[in-house]
Amino acid sequence: HRDLHSFPTRRSSDLGEVLGWTLRECATNILKHSSAKNVDVRLRRAAGRIEFVVVNDGVPQTRGPAPALTTSGNGVIGMRARVTDIGGVLTVRHEGERFTLGVSLPEEIREEES
């Protein structure tokens, strides 16, 4: 594990905002929609990207097929939009009682040209 201070400081406010907003939304979704007893959060820098993974062991409390729960909720839609807006990728997997949300963001955010 790395000390969080070894990660680059905000090179763009978007990167910090997306990371913070995604973590907050993940925590909210876990508390509202699952019976999770364990949550694992990992943040690392690799190959010019910031990777963020949240895994929990909670079974969704709502009824319905897992794919609908993991890909179309308002929280996931909002997270995906924010992540892709800055060139990132969001992945979601639901396997049995294990739910994994991953985010991969470019470490350097390119500023839009005027």
C-alpha positions in Angstrom: 0.0 0.0 0.0 1.2 3.5 -0.7 0.8 6.6 1.4 -1.9 8.8 -0.1 0.6 11.7 0.0 2.6 9.9 -2.7 -0.1 10.4 -5.2 0.1 13.5 -7.4 -1.5 16.6 -6.2 -4.5 17.7 -8.3 -3.3 18.5 -11.7 -6.8 19.2 -12.7 -9.7 19.9 -10.3 -11.7 17.5 -12.4 -9.6 14.5 -11.4 -9.9 15.2 -7.7 -13.6 16.0 -8.0 -14.3 12.8 -9.9 -12.4 10.6 -7.4 -14.1 12.2 -4.4 -17.6 12.2 -6.0 -17.2 8.5 -7.0 -16.1 7.4 -3.6 -19.0 9.3 -2.0 -21.5 7.8 -4.4 -20.1 4.3 -3.9 -20.4 4.6 -0.1 -24.0 6.0 -0.5 -25.0 3.1 -2.8 -23.5 0.5 -0.5 -25.3 1.9 2.5 -28.7 2.3 0.7 -28.8 -0.7 -1.6 -26.9 -3.6 -0.1 -26.4 -5.6 3.1 -22.6 -5.4 2.9 -20.6 -6.3 5.9 -17.2 -5.8 4.3 -16.0 -3.1 1.8 -12.5 -2.9 0.3 -11.4 0.3 -1.3 -8.1 0.5 -3.3 -6.5 3.4 -4.9 -3.3 3.1 -6.9 -1.3 4.7 -9.6 -0.2 2.5 -12.5 1.0 3.2 -16.1 0.0 6.9 -16.1 -3.5 6.1 -14.7 -5.2 6.4 -11.3 -7.1 3.2 -10.6 -9.8 3.1 -8.0 -11.7 -0.1 -7.0 -14.5 -0.6 -4.5 -15.5 -4.2 -3.7 -18.3 -5.1 -1.3 -20.0 -8.4 -0.2 -23.5 -7.0 0.0 -26.4 -8.6 -1.7 -28.6 -5.9 -3.3 -31.7 -5.3 -1.2 -33.8 -4.5 -4.2 -35.3 -7.3 -6.3 -34.6 -7.7 -10.0 -31.8 -9.1 -12.2 -28.3 -8.1 -11.3 -27.4 -6.5 -14.7 -30.3 -4.0 -14.3 -29.1 -3.1 -10.8 -25.5 -2.7 -11.7 -25.7 -0.8 -15.0 -28.8 1.4 -15.0 -29.1 3.0 -11.5 -28.9 6.8 -11.4 -25.8 6.7 -9.3 -23.9 4.4 -11.7 -25.1 6.5 -14.7 -23.9 9.7 -13.0 -20.6 8.1 -12.1 -20.1 6.7 -15.6 -20.8 10.2 -17.1 -18.3 12.0 -14.9 -15.6 9.4 -15.4 -15.9 9.2 -19.2 -16.1 13.1 -19.4 -12.4 13.2 -18.4 -11.2 10.2 -20.4 -11.8 7.5 -17.8 -13.4 4.1 -17.8 -15.9 2.7 -15.3 -16.5 -1.0 -14.9 -19.1 -2.8 -12.8 -19.3 -6.5 -12.0 -21.8 -8.4 -9.9 -20.9 -12.0 -9.1 -22.9 -13.8 -6.5 -22.6 -11.7 -3.3 -19.7 -9.7 -4.6 -20.1 -6.3 -6.2 -17.1 -4.6 -7.8 -16.9 -1.1 -9.2 -13.7 0.0 -10.9 -12.6 3.4 -12.2 -9.5 4.1 -14.3 -8.6 7.7 -14.9 -5.8 9.3 -16.8 -3.3 10.8 -14.4 -2.9 13.8 -16.7 -6.1 15.5 -17.7 -5.8 17.3 -21.0 -7.3 20.7 -20.9 -9.8 21.4 -23.7 -8.4 23.6 -26.5 -10.2 27.0 -26.9 
